[in-house]
Amino acid sequence: MKPFVFLGPSHVTALALTLAVPVVLTAVTRARKSWETRIRWGLAALIAVNWLAWMLLLAERGWLGVGNAIPLNLCDWATMATFIALVNPTQKSYELAYFWALCGTTQALITPDCVYDFPDAQFTLFFIYHGSIVASVLYLTLSLTMRPYPASIARVTGWTLFYGATAGAADWLLGTNYGFLRAKPAHFSLLDIMSPWPWYLPELLIAGVLFMLFWYAPFAIVDLWPGVQAARRAWGR
């Protein structure tokens, strides 16, 4: 088994596919409108089956324990939010999936906690797991033309604080590190450039809000610039 190579060919390919798949699926949907529901449910099934396969892999390799068996990582909650948004694409389910996927799950894709490289099952399931979340959110955005609004940022911030309180309570009771609230991850991540614990916790909240503003910015530009609105209408959006 080859060790994982950060930004190696397999890593870059996985990132590229995460961006390419929703574009292709959107093109298919625009060509065949009747396939939209099938694609959404297919993505939801992929997320559910891959999550189960990931947990089985952790158990088979002896990596499953109290620190990862409970769905209390932010990516676990992003998984649930995205699954719900695919099955029942309401505004509130979508915006939660949108911001948690793009602000949180993309970090896992860029700086993955992955030991082995392709074609090992850990690599494959890890990137299908996280990549399908991001790809699904992008598909909902491009195909169903769903979008967040300014109020979405406040609502998602509230849900994120609720997540932090829930994960923090579990960490205190179980001695775990869900949400990396008690220690930074062993692998390289954004937290490495932040202050030592516990001072990086408020920094992490500020970073989360800034990321949400970043991922909302394209929609703000569309709202504010008439020329962009005209181009959007011309493309059938």
ChimeraX commands (.cxc) that place a marker at each C-alpha (Angstrom):
marker #1 position 0.00,0.00,0.00 radius 0.5
marker #1 position 1.43,3.33,-1.09 radius 0.5
marker #1 position 1.45,6.16,1.45 radius 0.5
marker #1 position -0.80,9.10,0.65 radius 0.5
marker #1 position 0.89,11.90,-1.32 radius 0.5
marker #1 position -0.46,15.39,-0.64 radius 0.5
marker #1 position -1.41,17.00,-3.98 radius 0.5
marker #1 position -0.05,13.95,-5.75 radius 0.5
marker #1 position -1.70,12.68,-8.98 radius 0.5
marker #1 position -4.40,10.73,-7.12 radius 0.5
marker #1 position -5.22,13.62,-4.81 radius 0.5
marker #1 position -5.44,16.17,-7.63 radius 0.5
marker #1 position -7.57,13.77,-9.72 radius 0.5
marker #1 position -10.00,13.28,-6.84 radius 0.5
marker #1 position -10.32,17.06,-6.40 radius 0.5
marker #1 position -10.87,17.55,-10.13 radius 0.5
marker #1 position -13.58,14.88,-10.24 radius 0.5
marker #1 position -15.35,16.52,-7.31 radius 0.5
marker #1 position -15.71,19.65,-9.43 radius 0.5
marker #1 position -16.33,17.94,-12.78 radius 0.5
marker #1 position -19.06,15.50,-11.73 radius 0.5
marker #1 position -21.69,18.11,-10.75 radius 0.5
marker #1 position -21.03,20.02,-13.98 radius 0.5
marker #1 position -21.61,16.87,-16.05 radius 0.5
marker #1 position -24.71,15.92,-14.04 radius 0.5
marker #1 position -26.09,19.43,-14.49 radius 0.5
marker #1 position -25.59,19.15,-18.26 radius 0.5
marker #1 position -27.43,15.82,-18.21 radius 0.5
marker #1 position -30.27,17.34,-16.19 radius 0.5
marker #1 position -30.66,20.27,-18.58 radius 0.5
marker #1 position -30.78,17.84,-21.51 radius 0.5
marker #1 position -33.23,15.50,-19.75 radius 0.5
marker #1 position -35.29,17.30,-17.12 radius 0.5
marker #1 position -36.96,14.05,-16.06 radius 0.5
marker #1 position -33.62,12.72,-14.78 radius 0.5
marker #1 position -33.28,15.38,-12.09 radius 0.5
marker #1 position -35.04,13.37,-9.38 radius 0.5
marker #1 position -33.18,10.20,-10.34 radius 0.5
marker #1 position -29.84,11.98,-10.08 radius 0.5
marker #1 position -30.68,13.48,-6.69 radius 0.5
marker #1 position -31.78,10.14,-5.29 radius 0.5
marker #1 position -28.78,8.42,-6.86 radius 0.5
marker #1 position -26.43,10.86,-5.14 radius 0.5
marker #1 position -28.29,10.37,-1.86 radius 0.5
marker #1 position -27.92,6.59,-2.20 radius 0.5
marker #1 position -24.22,6.96,-2.99 radius 0.5
marker #1 position -23.68,9.04,0.15 radius 0.5
marker #1 position -25.57,6.58,2.35 radius 0.5
marker #1 position -23.92,3.44,0.96 radius 0.5
marker #1 position -20.45,4.95,1.03 radius 0.5
marker #1 position -20.88,6.15,4.64 radius 0.5
marker #1 position -21.80,2.60,5.64 radius 0.5
marker #1 position -18.84,1.19,3.67 radius 0.5
marker #1 position -16.53,3.71,5.37 radius 0.5
marker #1 position -17.66,2.62,8.83 radius 0.5
marker #1 position -17.22,-1.05,7.89 radius 0.5
marker #1 position -13.71,-0.32,6.64 radius 0.5
marker #1 position -12.80,1.39,9.92 radius 0.5
marker #1 position -14.12,-1.61,11.84 radius 0.5
marker #1 position -12.36,-4.13,9.59 radius 0.5
marker #1 position -9.00,-2.40,10.00 radius 0.5
marker #1 position -9.38,-1.91,13.72 radius 0.5
marker #1 position -9.63,1.88,13.40 radius 0.5
marker #1 position -13.15,2.19,14.80 radius 0.5
marker #1 position -13.42,3.49,18.35 radius 0.5
marker #1 position -15.32,5.86,20.57 radius 0.5
marker #1 position -13.50,8.77,18.93 radius 0.5
marker #1 position -14.99,8.14,15.46 radius 0.5
marker #1 position -17.88,5.70,15.86 radius 0.5
marker #1 position -20.38,8.38,16.90 radius 0.5
marker #1 position -21.52,10.72,14.08 radius 0.5
marker #1 position -20.25,13.86,15.79 radius 0.5
marker #1 position -17.68,15.13,13.31 radius 0.5
marker #1 position -18.83,18.13,11.30 radius 0.5
marker #1 position -18.53,16.04,8.12 radius 0.5
marker #1 position -21.01,13.57,9.66 radius 0.5
marker #1 position -23.51,16.38,10.13 radius 0.5
marker #1 position -22.75,17.69,6.65 radius 0.5
marker #1 position -23.45,14.18,5.36 radius 0.5
marker #1 position -26.87,14.12,7.02 radius 0.5
marker #1 position -27.70,17.66,5.87 radius 0.5
marker #1 position -26.71,16.87,2.27 radius 0.5
marker #1 position -28.66,13.59,2.25 radius 0.5
marker #1 position -31.78,15.42,3.47 radius 0.5
marker #1 position -31.27,18.22,0.93 radius 0.5
marker #1 position -31.03,15.69,-1.90 radius 0.5
marker #1 position -34.13,13.79,-0.83 radius 0.5
marker #1 position -36.12,16.89,0.14 radius 0.5
marker #1 position -34.47,20.01,-1.33 radius 0.5
marker #1 position -35.92,22.77,0.82 radius 0.5
marker #1 position -34.23,26.11,1.38 radius 0.5
marker #1 position -33.19,25.36,4.95 radius 0.5
marker #1 position -31.89,21.87,4.22 radius 0.5
marker #1 position -29.97,23.18,1.21 radius 0.5
marker #1 position -28.33,26.16,2.90 radius 0.5
marker #1 position -27.12,24.02,5.79 radius 0.5
marker #1 position -25.65,21.47,3.39 radius 0.5
marker #1 position -24.19,24.24,1.20 radius 0.5
marker #1 position -22.22,26.01,3.91 radius 0.5
marker #1 position -21.19,22.92,5.89 radius 0.5
marker #1 position -20.03,21.17,2.73 radius 0.5
marker #1 position -18.12,24.08,1.19 radius 0.5
marker #1 position -16.76,25.55,4.43 radius 0.5
marker #1 position -16.02,22.28,6.21 radius 0.5
marker #1 position -15.91,19.24,3.94 radius 0.5
marker #1 position -13.72,20.99,1.37 radius 0.5
marker #1 position -11.10,21.36,4.11 radius 0.5
marker #1 position -11.14,17.59,4.54 radius 0.5
marker #1 position -10.71,17.16,0.78 radius 0.5
marker #1 position -7.81,19.60,0.56 radius 0.5
marker #1 position -6.00,18.40,3.71 radius 0.5
marker #1 position -7.27,14.82,4.07 radius 0.5
marker #1 position -6.72,12.56,7.06 radius 0.5
marker #1 position -5.69,9.77,4.71 radius 0.5
marker #1 position -2.85,7.30,5.31 radius 0.5
marker #1 position -2.77,5.42,2.02 radius 0.5
marker #1 position -2.96,6.49,-1.62 radius 0.5
marker #1 position -5.05,5.15,-4.51 radius 0.5
marker #1 position -6.09,2.37,-5.10 radius 0.5
marker #1 position -6.32,1.52,-1.39 radius 0.5
marker #1 position -9.90,1.30,-0.08 radius 0.5
marker #1 position -9.23,4.00,2.51 radius 0.5
marker #1 position -8.33,6.53,-0.19 radius 0.5
marker #1 position -11.22,5.54,-2.46 radius 0.5
marker #1 position -13.91,5.58,0.21 radius 0.5
marker #1 position -12.55,8.73,1.86 radius 0.5
marker #1 position -12.71,10.78,-1.33 radius 0.5
marker #1 position -16.04,9.34,-2.49 radius 0.5
marker #1 position -17.42,10.09,0.99 radius 0.5
marker #1 position -16.27,13.69,1.15 radius 0.5
marker #1 position -16.30,14.39,-2.59 radius 0.5
marker #1 position -19.90,13.26,-3.02 radius 0.5
marker #1 position -21.01,15.73,-0.34 radius 0.5
marker #1 position -19.39,18.68,-2.10 radius 0.5
marker #1 position -20.44,17.46,-5.56 radius 0.5
marker #1 position -24.05,17.06,-4.42 radius 0.5
marker #1 position -24.21,20.59,-3.05 radius 0.5
marker #1 position -22.74,21.98,-6.26 radius 0.5
marker #1 position -25.24,19.95,-8.27 radius 0.5
marker #1 position -28.18,21.35,-6.28 radius 0.5
marker #1 position -26.79,24.84,-6.82 radius 0.5
marker #1 position -26.15,24.49,-10.55 radius 0.5
marker #1 position -29.06,22.26,-11.55 radius 0.5
marker #1 position -31.90,23.33,-9.26 radius 0.5
marker #1 position -30.57,26.91,-9.13 radius 0.5
marker #1 position -30.81,26.86,-5.36 radius 0.5
marker #1 position -28.83,29.46,-3.46 radius 0.5
marker #1 position -28.19,30.85,0.02 radius 0.5
marker #1 position -29.40,34.25,1.22 radius 0.5
marker #1 position -28.06,36.68,3.85 radius 0.5
marker #1 position -30.37,35.17,6.48 radius 0.5
marker #1 position -28.87,31.77,5.66 radius 0.5
marker #1 position -25.56,32.81,7.21 radius 0.5
marker #1 position -27.21,33.61,10.54 radius 0.5
marker #1 position -29.20,30.37,10.55 radius 0.5
marker #1 position -26.20,28.20,9.67 radius 0.5
marker #1 position -24.06,29.98,12.27 radius 0.5
marker #1 position -26.67,29.10,14.88 radius 0.5
marker #1 position -26.72,25.45,13.81 radius 0.5
marker #1 position -22.92,25.39,13.82 radius 0.5
marker #1 position -22.83,26.69,17.39 radius 0.5
marker #1 position -25.35,23.98,18.31 radius 0.5
marker #1 position -23.06,21.41,16.68 radius 0.5
marker #1 position -20.09,22.77,18.63 radius 0.5
marker #1 position -21.99,22.54,21.90 radius 0.5
marker #1 position -23.06,18.97,21.14 radius 0.5
marker #1 position -19.59,17.82,20.06 radius 0.5
marker #1 position -17.99,19.68,22.97 radius 0.5
marker #1 position -20.30,17.97,25.48 radius 0.5
marker #1 position -19.42,14.57,24.01 radius 0.5
marker #1 position -15.71,15.39,24.13 radius 0.5
marker #1 position -16.00,16.39,27.79 radius 0.5
marker #1 position -17.94,13.26,28.74 radius 0.5
marker #1 position -16.03,10.73,26.62 radius 0.5
marker #1 position -12.55,12.26,26.38 radius 0.5
marker #1 position -12.81,12.35,22.59 radius 0.5
marker #1 position -11.85,15.06,20.10 radius 0.5
marker #1 position -14.90,15.48,17.88 radius 0.5
marker #1 position -14.76,18.68,15.87 radius 0.5
marker #1 position -11.11,19.03,16.92 radius 0.5
marker #1 position -12.37,21.01,19.90 radius 0.5
marker #1 position -9.83,19.57,22.35 radius 0.5
marker #1 position -6.74,19.31,20.16 radius 0.5
marker #1 position -5.55,19.97,16.63 radius 0.5
marker #1 position -5.54,17.02,14.20 radius 0.5
marker #1 position -2.35,15.03,13.76 radius 0.5
marker #1 position -2.34,15.66,10.00 radius 0.5
marker #1 position -1.75,19.07,8.42 radius 0.5
marker #1 position -4.80,21.32,8.43 radius 0.5
marker #1 position -5.91,24.94,8.63 radius 0.5
marker #1 position -5.69,24.73,12.42 radius 0.5
marker #1 position -1.89,24.46,12.20 radius 0.5
marker #1 position -1.65,28.18,11.42 radius 0.5
marker #1 position -3.89,29.11,14.35 radius 0.5
marker #1 position -3.06,29.72,18.00 radius 0.5
marker #1 position -2.56,26.87,20.48 radius 0.5
marker #1 position -5.58,25.32,22.25 radius 0.5
marker #1 position -7.90,26.71,23.52 radius 0.5
marker #1 position -7.27,30.03,21.79 radius 0.5
marker #1 position -7.82,28.61,18.32 radius 0.5
marker #1 position -11.49,27.88,19.17 radius 0.5
marker #1 position -12.72,31.49,18.77 radius 0.5
marker #1 position -10.40,31.83,15.77 radius 0.5
marker #1 position -12.08,28.78,14.27 radius 0.5
marker #1 position -15.50,30.39,14.69 radius 0.5
marker #1 position -14.30,33.60,13.04 radius 0.5
marker #1 position -12.76,31.59,10.19 radius 0.5
marker #1 position -16.05,29.75,9.74 radius 0.5
marker #1 position -17.98,33.00,9.36 radius 0.5
marker #1 position -15.39,34.35,6.92 radius 0.5
marker #1 position -15.63,31.16,4.86 radius 0.5
marker #1 position -19.42,31.50,4.76 radius 0.5
marker #1 position -19.07,35.09,3.54 radius 0.5
marker #1 position -16.62,33.88,0.88 radius 0.5
marker #1 position -18.98,31.20,-0.40 radius 0.5
marker #1 position -21.88,33.65,-0.33 radius 0.5
marker #1 position -19.94,36.30,-2.28 radius 0.5
marker #1 position -20.79,34.96,-5.80 radius 0.5
marker #1 position -24.50,35.33,-5.05 radius 0.5
marker #1 position -23.98,38.82,-3.62 radius 0.5
marker #1 position -22.23,39.78,-6.85 radius 0.5
marker #1 position -25.15,38.43,-8.92 radius 0.5
marker #1 position -27.60,40.39,-6.78 radius 0.5
marker #1 position -25.68,43.65,-6.98 radius 0.5
marker #1 position -24.47,43.73,-10.59 radius 0.5
marker #1 position -27.16,44.03,-13.29 radius 0.5
marker #1 position -24.71,42.84,-15.94 radius 0.5
marker #1 position -24.17,39.58,-14.12 radius 0.5
marker #1 position -27.92,39.15,-13.73 radius 0.5
marker #1 position -28.36,39.60,-17.48 radius 0.5
marker #1 position -25.65,37.04,-18.23 radius 0.5
marker #1 position -27.29,34.63,-15.81 radius 0.5
marker #1 position -30.65,34.98,-17.59 radius 0.5
marker #1 position -28.92,34.46,-20.94 radius 0.5
marker #1 position -27.54,31.16,-19.73 radius 0.5
marker #1 position -31.00,30.08,-18.64 radius 0.5
marker #1 position -30.36,30.34,-14.90 radius 0.5
marker link #1:1,2 radius 0.2
marker link #1:2,3 radius 0.2
marker link #1:3,4 radius 0.2
marker link #1:4,5 radius 0.2
marker link #1:5,6 radius 0.2
marker link #1:6,7 radius 0.2
marker link #1:7,8 radius 0.2
marker link #1:8,9 radius 0.2
marker link #1:9,10 radius 0.2
marker link #1:10,11 radius 0.2
marker link #1:11,12 radius 0.2
marker link #1:12,13 radius 0.2
marker link #1:13,14 radius 0.2
marker link #1:14,15 radius 0.2
marker link #1:15,16 radius 0.2
marker link #1:16,17 radius 0.2
marker link #1:17,18 radius 0.2
marker link #1:18,19 radius 0.2
marker link #1:19,20 radius 0.2
marker link #1:20,21 radius 0.2
marker link #1:21,22 radius 0.2
marker link #1:22,23 radius 0.2
marker link #1:23,24 radius 0.2
marker link #1:24,25 radius 0.2
marker link #1:25,26 radius 0.2
marker link #1:26,27 radius 0.2
marker link #1:27,28 radius 0.2
marker link #1:28,29 radius 0.2
marker link #1:29,30 radius 0.2
marker link #1:30,31 radius 0.2
marker link #1:31,32 radius 0.2
marker link #1:32,33 radius 0.2
marker link #1:33,34 radius 0.2
marker link #1:34,35 radius 0.2
marker link #1:35,36 radius 0.2
marker link #1:36,37 radius 0.2
marker link #1:37,38 radius 0.2
marker link #1:38,39 radius 0.2
marker link #1:39,40 radius 0.2
marker link #1:40,41 radius 0.2
marker link #1:41,42 radius 0.2
marker link #1:42,43 radius 0.2
marker link #1:43,44 radius 0.2
marker link #1:44,45 radius 0.2
marker link #1:45,46 radius 0.2
marker link #1:46,47 radius 0.2
marker link #1:47,48 radius 0.2
marker link #1:48,49 radius 0.2
marker link #1:49,50 radius 0.2
marker link #1:50,51 radius 0.2
marker link #1:51,52 radius 0.2
marker link #1:52,53 radius 0.2
marker link #1:53,54 radius 0.2
marker link #1:54,55 radius 0.2
marker link #1:55,56 radius 0.2
marker link #1:56,57 radius 0.2
marker link #1:57,58 radius 0.2
marker link #1:58,59 radius 0.2
marker link #1:59,60 radius 0.2
marker link #1:60,61 radius 0.2
marker link #1:61,62 radius 0.2
marker link #1:62,63 radius 0.2
marker link #1:63,64 radius 0.2
marker link #1:64,65 radius 0.2
marker link #1:65,66 radius 0.2
marker link #1:66,67 radius 0.2
marker link #1:67,68 radius 0.2
marker link #1:68,69 radius 0.2
marker link #1:69,70 radius 0.2
marker link #1:70,71 radius 0.2
marker link #1:71,72 radius 0.2
marker link #1:72,73 radius 0.2
marker link #1:73,74 radius 0.2
marker link #1:74,75 radius 0.2
marker link #1:75,76 radius 0.2
marker link #1:76,77 radius 0.2
marker link #1:77,78 radius 0.2
marker link #1:78,79 radius 0.2
marker link #1:79,80 radius 0.2
marker link #1:80,81 radius 0.2
marker link #1:81,82 radius 0.2
marker link #1:82,83 radius 0.2
marker link #1:83,84 radius 0.2
marker link #1:84,85 radius 0.2
marker link #1:85,86 radius 0.2
marker link #1:86,87 radius 0.2
marker link #1:87,88 radius 0.2
marker link #1:88,89 radius 0.2
marker link #1:89,90 radius 0.2
marker link #1:90,91 radius 0.2
marker link #1:91,92 radius 0.2
marker link #1:92,93 radius 0.2
marker link #1:93,94 radius 0.2
marker link #1:94,95 radius 0.2
marker link #1:95,96 radius 0.2
marker link #1:96,97 radius 0.2
marker link #1:97,98 radius 0.2
marker link #1:98,99 radius 0.2
marker link #1:99,100 radius 0.2
marker link #1:100,101 radius 0.2
marker link #1:101,102 radius 0.2
marker link #1:102,103 radius 0.2
marker link #1:103,104 radius 0.2
marker link #1:104,105 radius 0.2
marker link #1:105,106 radius 0.2
marker link #1:106,107 radius 0.2
marker link #1:107,108 radius 0.2
marker link #1:108,109 radius 0.2
marker link #1:109,110 radius 0.2
marker link #1:110,111 radius 0.2
marker link #1:111,112 radius 0.2
marker link #1:112,113 radius 0.2
marker link #1:113,114 radius 0.2
marker link #1:114,115 radius 0.2
marker link #1:115,116 radius 0.2
marker link #1:116,117 radius 0.2
marker link #1:117,118 radius 0.2
marker link #1:118,119 radius 0.2
marker link #1:119,120 radius 0.2
marker link #1:120,121 radius 0.2
marker link #1:121,122 radius 0.2
marker link #1:122,123 radius 0.2
marker link #1:123,124 radius 0.2
marker link #1:124,125 radius 0.2
marker link #1:125,126 radius 0.2
marker link #1:126,127 radius 0.2
marker link #1:127,128 radius 0.2
marker link #1:128,129 radius 0.2
marker link #1:129,130 radius 0.2
marker link #1:130,131 radius 0.2
marker link #1:131,132 radius 0.2
marker link #1:132,133 radius 0.2
marker link #1:133,134 radius 0.2
marker link #1:134,135 radius 0.2
marker link #1:135,136 radius 0.2
marker link #1:136,137 radius 0.2
marker link #1:137,138 radius 0.2
marker link #1:138,139 radius 0.2
marker link #1:139,140 radius 0.2
marker link #1:140,141 radius 0.2
marker link #1:141,142 radius 0.2
marker link #1:142,143 radius 0.2
marker link #1:143,144 radius 0.2
marker link #1:144,145 radius 0.2
marker link #1:145,146 radius 0.2
marker link #1:146,147 radius 0.2
marker link #1:147,148 radius 0.2
marker link #1:148,149 radius 0.2
marker link #1:149,150 radius 0.2
marker link #1:150,151 radius 0.2
marker link #1:151,152 radius 0.2
marker link #1:152,153 radius 0.2
marker link #1:153,154 radius 0.2
marker link #1:154,155 radius 0.2
marker link #1:155,156 radius 0.2
marker link #1:156,157 radius 0.2
marker link #1:157,158 radius 0.2
marker link #1:158,159 radius 0.2
marker link #1:159,160 radius 0.2
marker link #1:160,161 radius 0.2
marker link #1:161,162 radius 0.2
marker link #1:162,163 radius 0.2
marker link #1:163,164 radius 0.2
marker link #1:164,165 radius 0.2
marker link #1:165,166 radius 0.2
marker link #1:166,167 radius 0.2
marker link #1:167,168 radius 0.2
marker link #1:168,169 radius 0.2
marker link #1:169,170 radius 0.2
marker link #1:170,171 radius 0.2
marker link #1:171,172 radius 0.2
marker link #1:172,173 radius 0.2
marker link #1:173,174 radius 0.2
marker link #1:174,175 radius 0.2
marker link #1:175,176 radius 0.2
marker link #1:176,177 radius 0.2
marker link #1:177,178 radius 0.2
marker link #1:178,179 radius 0.2
marker link #1:179,180 radius 0.2
marker link #1:180,181 radius 0.2
marker link #1:181,182 radius 0.2
marker link #1:182,183 radius 0.2
marker link #1:183,184 radius 0.2
marker link #1:184,185 radius 0.2
marker link #1:185,186 radius 0.2
marker link #1:186,187 radius 0.2
marker link #1:187,188 radius 0.2
marker link #1:188,189 radius 0.2
marker link #1:189,190 radius 0.2
marker link #1:190,191 radius 0.2
marker link #1:191,192 radius 0.2
marker link #1:192,193 radius 0.2
marker link #1:193,194 radius 0.2
marker link #1:194,195 radius 0.2
marker link #1:195,196 radius 0.2
marker link #1:196,197 radius 0.2
marker link #1:197,198 radius 0.2
marker link #1:198,199 radius 0.2
marker link #1:199,200 radius 0.2
marker link #1:200,201 radius 0.2
marker link #1:201,202 radius 0.2
marker link #1:202,203 radius 0.2
marker link #1:203,204 radius 0.2
marker link #1:204,205 radius 0.2
marker link #1:205,206 radius 0.2
marker link #1:206,207 radius 0.2
marker link #1:207,208 radius 0.2
marker link #1:208,209 radius 0.2
marker link #1:209,210 radius 0.2
marker link #1:210,211 radius 0.2
marker link #1:211,212 radius 0.2
marker link #1:212,213 radius 0.2
marker link #1:213,214 radius 0.2
marker link #1:214,215 radius 0.2
marker link #1:215,216 radius 0.2
marker link #1:216,217 radius 0.2
marker link #1:217,218 radius 0.2
marker link #1:218,219 radius 0.2
marker link #1:219,220 radius 0.2
marker link #1:220,221 radius 0.2
marker link #1:221,222 radius 0.2
marker link #1:222,223 radius 0.2
marker link #1:223,224 radius 0.2
marker link #1:224,225 radius 0.2
marker link #1:225,226 radius 0.2
marker link #1:226,227 radius 0.2
marker link #1:227,228 radius 0.2
marker link #1:228,229 radius 0.2
marker link #1:229,230 radius 0.2
marker link #1:230,231 radius 0.2
marker link #1:231,232 radius 0.2
marker link #1:232,233 radius 0.2
marker link #1:233,234 radius 0.2
marker link #1:234,235 radius 0.2
marker link #1:235,236 radius 0.2
marker link #1:236,237 radius 0.2
view
